[in-house]
Amino acid sequence: MNACPVLERPALVLNRLWTPIRTTPTREAICLVARGAAQIVEPETYRVHDLRSWSDVSVAKASVGRDVIRSARLTLLPPEIILLRRYDGVAERSVIFTRRNLFKRDRHTCQYCGSQPGPEELTIDHVLPRSRGGISSWENCVLACVECNKNKANRTPEQAGMSLRRPPKKPRWTPVAQIPMQIRRESWEKFLSRAYWDVELEP
């Protein structure tokens, strides 16, 4: 097949339970389908295809100006979604302990008083102060507004007569969160929307 930038476009990868787990370049997506490890999902109907049937769909859909991938025997529209045939797990990744991720976990909210004064007025507080052996970790750091941080000073929350809104802990990594907004496609949205999958169905 011709080498071209279209082969580097991201395709959404679903496990066999139709749960999104990552993205992969179009080149790799096609290789997975060619090896029989995955099928291509037709975005409009959610029907699944091998390369031969996807080529038939692609020929029917192809129009002037649309990017296609051609070989001697196949004409393929770049797959946007692929479905793994056997894998039913999710990618095991760890959320990196960074300032950005800590702000995201605590939702830009002081974990003592609940205020949201803006990033300039939020600090990172060590629940067990560093001077007492506290370390910088998911379980020992929280966001605190300047006033609460000042009131707590070099004490534990109990000593300062303050309470945390919730115990600090390492956030769970979710595949959805790891797919950047700028590369998402319209055809992915139903798979990436928690509301779509988690809403309680009517009896």
C-alpha positions as a Python dict, from the first residue, in 0.01 Angstrom:
ca = {
    (1, 'M'): (0, 0, 0),
    (2, 'N'): (112, 354, -66),
    (3, 'A'): (295, 527, 217),
    (4, 'C'): (118, 855, 294),
    (5, 'P'): (29, 1073, 597),
    (6, 'V'): (-314, 914, 617),
    (7, 'L'): (-149, 603, 758),
    (8, 'E'): (-50, 796, 1069),
    (9, 'R'): (-403, 911, 1154),
    (10, 'P'): (-530, 776, 1488),
    (11, 'A'): (-787, 500, 1500),
    (12, 'L'): (-980, 420, 1817),
    (13, 'V'): (-913, 71, 1955),
    (14, 'L'): (-1195, -112, 2135),
    (15, 'N'): (-1149, -432, 2331),
    (16, 'R'): (-1379, -723, 2249),
    (17, 'L'): (-1635, -584, 2497),
    (18, 'W'): (-1651, -264, 2290),
    (19, 'T'): (-1472, -59, 2555),
    (20, 'P'): (-1220, 203, 2429),
    (21, 'I'): (-867, 133, 2548),
    (22, 'R'): (-633, 342, 2332),
    (23, 'T'): (-564, 479, 1988),
    (24, 'T'): (-327, 345, 1727),
    (25, 'P'): (-200, 474, 1390),
    (26, 'T'): (-404, 369, 1088),
    (27, 'R'): (-104, 168, 966),
    (28, 'E'): (-109, -48, 1281),
    (29, 'A'): (-488, -74, 1277),
    (30, 'I'): (-480, -220, 927),
    (31, 'C'): (-202, -462, 1025),
    (32, 'L'): (-411, -587, 1321),
    (33, 'V'): (-708, -647, 1090),
    (34, 'A'): (-488, -817, 829),
    (35, 'R'): (-359, -1057, 1098),
    (36, 'G'): (-713, -1140, 1207),
    (37, 'A'): (-661, -983, 1551),
    (38, 'A'): (-917, -707, 1493),
    (39, 'Q'): (-1210, -601, 1277),
    (40, 'I'): (-1298, -260, 1138),
    (41, 'V'): (-1611, -100, 1281),
    (42, 'E'): (-1830, 86, 1033),
    (43, 'P'): (-1905, 415, 1217),
    (44, 'E'): (-2257, 465, 1085),
    (45, 'T'): (-2393, 113, 1144),
    (46, 'Y'): (-2141, -43, 1388),
    (47, 'R'): (-2116, -344, 1159),
    (48, 'V'): (-1774, -511, 1168),
    (49, 'H'): (-1560, -591, 867),
    (50, 'D'): (-1246, -769, 761),
    (51, 'L'): (-1026, -604, 497),
    (52, 'R'): (-1214, -757, 205),
    (53, 'S'): (-1560, -646, 315),
    (54, 'W'): (-1425, -308, 428),
    (55, 'S'): (-1280, -263, 80),
    (56, 'D'): (-1628, -319, -66),
    (57, 'V'): (-1773, -60, 172),
    (58, 'S'): (-1488, 179, 92),
    (59, 'V'): (-1542, 154, -283),
    (60, 'A'): (-1912, 227, -235),
    (61, 'K'): (-1840, 525, -10),
    (62, 'A'): (-1535, 664, -185),
    (63, 'S'): (-1585, 1003, -341),
    (64, 'V'): (-1367, 1262, -504),
    (65, 'G'): (-1144, 1427, -248),
    (66, 'R'): (-1168, 1154, 16),
    (67, 'D'): (-843, 996, 125),
    (68, 'V'): (-817, 628, 44),
    (69, 'I'): (-545, 369, 84),
    (70, 'R'): (-487, 154, -223),
    (71, 'S'): (-309, -171, -292),
    (72, 'A'): (-317, -397, -595),
    (73, 'R'): (-634, -567, -466),
    (74, 'L'): (-789, -337, -206),
    (75, 'T'): (-921, 16, -174),
    (76, 'L'): (-963, 119, 188),
    (77, 'L'): (-1100, 422, 360),
    (78, 'P'): (-881, 483, 669),
    (79, 'P'): (-1052, 294, 952),
    (80, 'E'): (-1165, 520, 1236),
    (81, 'I'): (-1251, 243, 1486),
    (82, 'I'): (-1126, -112, 1522),
    (83, 'L'): (-1252, -391, 1748),
    (84, 'L'): (-1009, -639, 1897),
    (85, 'R'): (-1136, -993, 1862),
    (86, 'R'): (-997, -1150, 2180),
    (87, 'Y'): (-860, -893, 2424),
    (88, 'D'): (-1111, -792, 2693),
    (89, 'G'): (-886, -604, 2935),
    (90, 'V'): (-793, -240, 2952),
    (91, 'A'): (-451, -86, 2930),
    (92, 'E'): (-281, -83, 3268),
    (93, 'R'): (-124, 258, 3311),
    (94, 'S'): (-41, 465, 3612),
    (95, 'V'): (-141, 828, 3653),
    (96, 'I'): (175, 1034, 3687),
    (97, 'F'): (197, 1246, 4001),
    (98, 'T'): (216, 1597, 3854),
    (99, 'R'): (82, 1937, 3950),
    (100, 'R'): (-158, 1928, 3653),
    (101, 'N'): (-297, 1587, 3750),
    (102, 'L'): (-329, 1686, 4116),
    (103, 'F'): (-533, 1991, 4016),
    (104, 'K'): (-746, 1766, 3798),
    (105, 'R'): (-800, 1509, 4075),
    (106, 'D'): (-904, 1775, 4327),
    (107, 'R'): (-1109, 1963, 4065),
    (108, 'H'): (-936, 2295, 4134),
    (109, 'T'): (-1100, 2292, 4478),
    (110, 'C'): (-954, 2353, 4824),
    (111, 'Q'): (-983, 2021, 5005),
    (112, 'Y'): (-1041, 2191, 5339),
    (113, 'C'): (-1297, 2467, 5281),
    (114, 'G'): (-1428, 2374, 4935),
    (115, 'S'): (-1353, 2709, 4773),
    (116, 'Q'): (-1244, 2742, 4411),
    (117, 'P'): (-1043, 3064, 4407),
    (118, 'G'): (-852, 2995, 4087),
    (119, 'P'): (-514, 2829, 4026),
    (120, 'E'): (-315, 3134, 4142),
    (121, 'E'): (-474, 3110, 4488),
    (122, 'L'): (-439, 2733, 4530),
    (123, 'T'): (-136, 2567, 4686),
    (124, 'I'): (-25, 2208, 4731),
    (125, 'D'): (-52, 2109, 5095),
    (126, 'H'): (124, 1811, 5252),
    (127, 'V'): (-130, 1652, 5488),
    (128, 'L'): (156, 1520, 5700),
    (129, 'P'): (405, 1810, 5677),
    (130, 'R'): (738, 1739, 5514),
    (131, 'S'): (915, 1856, 5828),
    (132, 'R'): (753, 1556, 6001),
    (133, 'G'): (847, 1304, 5737),
    (134, 'G'): (558, 1359, 5496),
    (135, 'I'): (636, 1291, 5132),
    (136, 'S'): (504, 1427, 4806),
    (137, 'S'): (259, 1158, 4697),
    (138, 'W'): (-102, 1111, 4587),
    (139, 'E'): (-193, 1000, 4940),
    (140, 'N'): (-26, 1293, 5120),
    (141, 'C'): (-90, 1595, 4897),
    (142, 'V'): (-407, 1797, 4844),
    (143, 'L'): (-501, 2134, 4705),
    (144, 'A'): (-552, 2404, 4965),
    (145, 'C'): (-639, 2769, 4926),
    (146, 'V'): (-382, 3016, 5056),
    (147, 'E'): (-591, 3094, 5366),
    (148, 'C'): (-641, 2729, 5464),
    (149, 'N'): (-276, 2651, 5402),
    (150, 'K'): (-182, 2942, 5625),
    (151, 'N'): (-422, 2831, 5900),
    (152, 'K'): (-299, 2471, 5891),
    (153, 'A'): (64, 2580, 5889),
    (154, 'N'): (312, 2311, 5996),
    (155, 'R'): (51, 2086, 6155),
    (156, 'T'): (-162, 1788, 6068),
    (157, 'P'): (-529, 1858, 5992),
    (158, 'E'): (-628, 1710, 6330),
    (159, 'Q'): (-386, 1936, 6516),
    (160, 'A'): (-516, 2238, 6326),
    (161, 'G'): (-881, 2146, 6389),
    (162, 'M'): (-941, 2108, 6016),
    (163, 'S'): (-1089, 1822, 5817),
    (164, 'L'): (-1039, 1703, 5463),
    (165, 'R'): (-1339, 1688, 5235),
    (166, 'R'): (-1227, 1341, 5120),
    (167, 'P'): (-920, 1122, 5182),
    (168, 'P'): (-650, 1184, 4921),
    (169, 'K'): (-573, 884, 4704),
    (170, 'K'): (-424, 798, 4371),
    (171, 'P'): (-680, 848, 4093),
    (172, 'R'): (-775, 557, 3875),
    (173, 'W'): (-647, 579, 3520),
    (174, 'T'): (-921, 549, 3259),
    (175, 'P'): (-861, 499, 2887),
    (176, 'V'): (-1108, 774, 2805),
    (177, 'A'): (-907, 1033, 2992),
    (178, 'Q'): (-593, 942, 2805),
    (179, 'I'): (-729, 1018, 2457),
    (180, 'P'): (-658, 1386, 2388),
    (181, 'M'): (-954, 1599, 2286),
    (182, 'Q'): (-772, 1739, 1983),
    (183, 'I'): (-751, 1400, 1811),
    (184, 'R'): (-1102, 1278, 1889),
    (185, 'R'): (-1339, 1211, 1602),
    (186, 'E'): (-1715, 1243, 1590),
    (187, 'S'): (-1746, 869, 1525),
    (188, 'W'): (-1572, 797, 1858),
    (189, 'E'): (-1802, 997, 2082),
    (190, 'K'): (-2050, 726, 2178),
    (191, 'F'): (-1764, 506, 2290),
    (192, 'L'): (-1588, 783, 2480),
    (193, 'S'): (-1895, 924, 2655),
    (194, 'R'): (-1935, 783, 3005),
    (195, 'A'): (-2292, 910, 3008),
    (196, 'Y'): (-2377, 691, 2708),
    (197, 'W'): (-2253, 374, 2878),
    (198, 'D'): (-2332, 447, 3244),
    (199, 'V'): (-2687, 583, 3228),
    (200, 'E'): (-2941, 351, 3388),
    (201, 'L'): (-3163, 193, 3126),
    (202, 'E'): (-3536, 207, 3172),
    (203, 'P'): (-3705, -130, 3246),
}
